[in-house]
Amino acid sequence: MKPKEKANELLDKMSLDWYCNECHNDFAKECALIAVNELQIQAGDQKWGNYLAMQYWLDVEKELEKL
């Protein structure tokens, strides 16, 4: 999955569909960014780090910030 698609998927999963407004969308974005940050940490904690995984999650983070 491309980083932009993953960013949209994470945002959708974090969104409150039943009550959608600007405040909740910002909250969903922050939650998605926190999740991506945790995934970056996990990728880096592996022996020697996993550069490709870290780069992928950095790209997802950039796409989330654009939304």
mmCIF file of the C-alpha atoms, coordinates in Angstrom:
data_MODEL
# 
_entry.id   MODEL 
# 
loop_
_atom_site.group_PDB 
_atom_site.id 
_atom_site.type_symbol 
_atom_site.label_atom_id 
_atom_site.label_alt_id 
_atom_site.label_comp_id 
_atom_site.label_asym_id 
_atom_site.label_entity_id 
_atom_site.label_seq_id 
_atom_site.pdbx_PDB_ins_code 
_atom_site.Cartn_x 
_atom_site.Cartn_y 
_atom_site.Cartn_z 
_atom_site.occupancy 
_atom_site.B_iso_or_equiv 
_atom_site.pdbx_formal_charge 
_atom_site.auth_seq_id 
_atom_site.auth_comp_id 
_atom_site.auth_asym_id 
_atom_site.auth_atom_id 
_atom_site.pdbx_PDB_model_num 
ATOM 1  C CA . MET A 1 1  ? 0.000   0.000  0.000  1.00 0.00 ? 1  MET A CA 1 
ATOM 2  C CA . LYS A 1 2  ? 1.343   3.407  -0.904 1.00 0.00 ? 2  LYS A CA 1 
ATOM 3  C CA . PRO A 1 3  ? 2.005   5.885  1.928  1.00 0.00 ? 3  PRO A CA 1 
ATOM 4  C CA . LYS A 1 4  ? -0.825  8.192  0.838  1.00 0.00 ? 4  LYS A CA 1 
ATOM 5  C CA . GLU A 1 5  ? -3.312  5.318  0.844  1.00 0.00 ? 5  GLU A CA 1 
ATOM 6  C CA . LYS A 1 6  ? -2.093  4.166  4.272  1.00 0.00 ? 6  LYS A CA 1 
ATOM 7  C CA . ALA A 1 7  ? -2.410  7.701  5.636  1.00 0.00 ? 7  ALA A CA 1 
ATOM 8  C CA . ASN A 1 8  ? -6.018  7.899  4.464  1.00 0.00 ? 8  ASN A CA 1 
ATOM 9  C CA . GLU A 1 9  ? -6.776  4.447  5.852  1.00 0.00 ? 9  GLU A CA 1 
ATOM 10 C CA . LEU A 1 10 ? -5.365  5.344  9.279  1.00 0.00 ? 10 LEU A CA 1 
ATOM 11 C CA . LEU A 1 11 ? -7.272  8.628  9.345  1.00 0.00 ? 11 LEU A CA 1 
ATOM 12 C CA . ASP A 1 12 ? -10.498 6.813  8.467  1.00 0.00 ? 12 ASP A CA 1 
ATOM 13 C CA . LYS A 1 13 ? -9.912  4.279  11.239 1.00 0.00 ? 13 LYS A CA 1 
ATOM 14 C CA . MET A 1 14 ? -9.296  7.018  13.797 1.00 0.00 ? 14 MET A CA 1 
ATOM 15 C CA . SER A 1 15 ? -12.266 9.159  12.721 1.00 0.00 ? 15 SER A CA 1 
ATOM 16 C CA . LEU A 1 16 ? -15.536 9.272  14.575 1.00 0.00 ? 16 LEU A CA 1 
ATOM 17 C CA . ASP A 1 17 ? -17.934 8.804  11.688 1.00 0.00 ? 17 ASP A CA 1 
ATOM 18 C CA . TRP A 1 18 ? -21.012 9.236  13.841 1.00 0.00 ? 18 TRP A CA 1 
ATOM 19 C CA . TYR A 1 19 ? -19.965 12.717 14.964 1.00 0.00 ? 19 TYR A CA 1 
ATOM 20 C CA . CYS A 1 20 ? -17.851 14.447 12.391 1.00 0.00 ? 20 CYS A CA 1 
ATOM 21 C CA . ASN A 1 21 ? -16.615 18.003 12.767 1.00 0.00 ? 21 ASN A CA 1 
ATOM 22 C CA . GLU A 1 22 ? -13.340 19.900 12.505 1.00 0.00 ? 22 GLU A CA 1 
ATOM 23 C CA . CYS A 1 23 ? -12.330 19.210 16.113 1.00 0.00 ? 23 CYS A CA 1 
ATOM 24 C CA . HIS A 1 24 ? -12.810 15.460 15.794 1.00 0.00 ? 24 HIS A CA 1 
ATOM 25 C CA . ASN A 1 25 ? -10.966 15.375 12.461 1.00 0.00 ? 25 ASN A CA 1 
ATOM 26 C CA . ASP A 1 26 ? -7.977  17.075 14.085 1.00 0.00 ? 26 ASP A CA 1 
ATOM 27 C CA . PHE A 1 27 ? -8.148  14.572 16.938 1.00 0.00 ? 27 PHE A CA 1 
ATOM 28 C CA . ALA A 1 28 ? -8.237  11.651 14.474 1.00 0.00 ? 28 ALA A CA 1 
ATOM 29 C CA . LYS A 1 29 ? -5.188  13.068 12.685 1.00 0.00 ? 29 LYS A CA 1 
ATOM 30 C CA . GLU A 1 30 ? -3.270  13.367 15.958 1.00 0.00 ? 30 GLU A CA 1 
ATOM 31 C CA . CYS A 1 31 ? -4.170  9.780  16.884 1.00 0.00 ? 31 CYS A CA 1 
ATOM 32 C CA . ALA A 1 32 ? -2.999  8.537  13.486 1.00 0.00 ? 32 ALA A CA 1 
ATOM 33 C CA . LEU A 1 33 ? 0.283   10.455 13.851 1.00 0.00 ? 33 LEU A CA 1 
ATOM 34 C CA . ILE A 1 34 ? 0.854   8.908  17.280 1.00 0.00 ? 34 ILE A CA 1 
ATOM 35 C CA . ALA A 1 35 ? 0.265   5.429  15.853 1.00 0.00 ? 35 ALA A CA 1 
ATOM 36 C CA . VAL A 1 36 ? 2.707   6.085  13.006 1.00 0.00 ? 36 VAL A CA 1 
ATOM 37 C CA . ASN A 1 37 ? 5.287   7.384  15.473 1.00 0.00 ? 37 ASN A CA 1 
ATOM 38 C CA . GLU A 1 38 ? 4.998   4.162  17.489 1.00 0.00 ? 38 GLU A CA 1 
ATOM 39 C CA . LEU A 1 39 ? 5.463   2.093  14.323 1.00 0.00 ? 39 LEU A CA 1 
ATOM 40 C CA . GLN A 1 40 ? 8.581   4.099  13.454 1.00 0.00 ? 40 GLN A CA 1 
ATOM 41 C CA . ILE A 1 41 ? 9.988   3.380  16.916 1.00 0.00 ? 41 ILE A CA 1 
ATOM 42 C CA . GLN A 1 42 ? 9.285   -0.344 16.537 1.00 0.00 ? 42 GLN A CA 1 
ATOM 43 C CA . ALA A 1 43 ? 10.980  -0.405 13.138 1.00 0.00 ? 43 ALA A CA 1 
ATOM 44 C CA . GLY A 1 44 ? 14.026  1.342  14.591 1.00 0.00 ? 44 GLY A CA 1 
ATOM 45 C CA . ASP A 1 45 ? 14.211  -0.932 17.617 1.00 0.00 ? 45 ASP A CA 1 
ATOM 46 C CA . GLN A 1 46 ? 14.818  -4.012 15.522 1.00 0.00 ? 46 GLN A CA 1 
ATOM 47 C CA . LYS A 1 47 ? 18.410  -5.209 15.388 1.00 0.00 ? 47 LYS A CA 1 
ATOM 48 C CA . TRP A 1 48 ? 20.240  -2.784 13.081 1.00 0.00 ? 48 TRP A CA 1 
ATOM 49 C CA . GLY A 1 49 ? 16.940  -0.999 12.479 1.00 0.00 ? 49 GLY A CA 1 
ATOM 50 C CA . ASN A 1 50 ? 14.730  -1.568 9.506  1.00 0.00 ? 50 ASN A CA 1 
ATOM 51 C CA . TYR A 1 51 ? 15.487  1.370  7.235  1.00 0.00 ? 51 TYR A CA 1 
ATOM 52 C CA . LEU A 1 52 ? 12.824  0.575  4.634  1.00 0.00 ? 52 LEU A CA 1 
ATOM 53 C CA . ALA A 1 53 ? 10.081  0.274  7.250  1.00 0.00 ? 53 ALA A CA 1 
ATOM 54 C CA . MET A 1 54 ? 11.226  3.464  8.950  1.00 0.00 ? 54 MET A CA 1 
ATOM 55 C CA . GLN A 1 55 ? 11.228  5.311  5.619  1.00 0.00 ? 55 GLN A CA 1 
ATOM 56 C CA . TYR A 1 56 ? 7.760   3.987  4.758  1.00 0.00 ? 56 TYR A CA 1 
ATOM 57 C CA . TRP A 1 57 ? 6.311   5.251  8.050  1.00 0.00 ? 57 TRP A CA 1 
ATOM 58 C CA . LEU A 1 58 ? 8.068   8.607  7.609  1.00 0.00 ? 58 LEU A CA 1 
ATOM 59 C CA . ASP A 1 59 ? 6.375   8.893  4.215  1.00 0.00 ? 59 ASP A CA 1 
ATOM 60 C CA . VAL A 1 60 ? 3.010   7.982  5.778  1.00 0.00 ? 60 VAL A CA 1 
ATOM 61 C CA . GLU A 1 61 ? 3.602   10.650 8.424  1.00 0.00 ? 61 GLU A CA 1 
ATOM 62 C CA . LYS A 1 62 ? 4.290   13.270 5.720  1.00 0.00 ? 62 LYS A CA 1 
ATOM 63 C CA . GLU A 1 63 ? 1.074   12.304 3.925  1.00 0.00 ? 63 GLU A CA 1 
ATOM 64 C CA . LEU A 1 64 ? -0.921  12.553 7.166  1.00 0.00 ? 64 LEU A CA 1 
ATOM 65 C CA . GLU A 1 65 ? 0.439   16.021 7.798  1.00 0.00 ? 65 GLU A CA 1 
ATOM 66 C CA . LYS A 1 66 ? -0.796  17.098 4.357  1.00 0.00 ? 66 LYS A CA 1 
ATOM 67 C CA . LEU A 1 67 ? -4.362  16.051 5.159  1.00 0.00 ? 67 LEU A CA 1 
# 
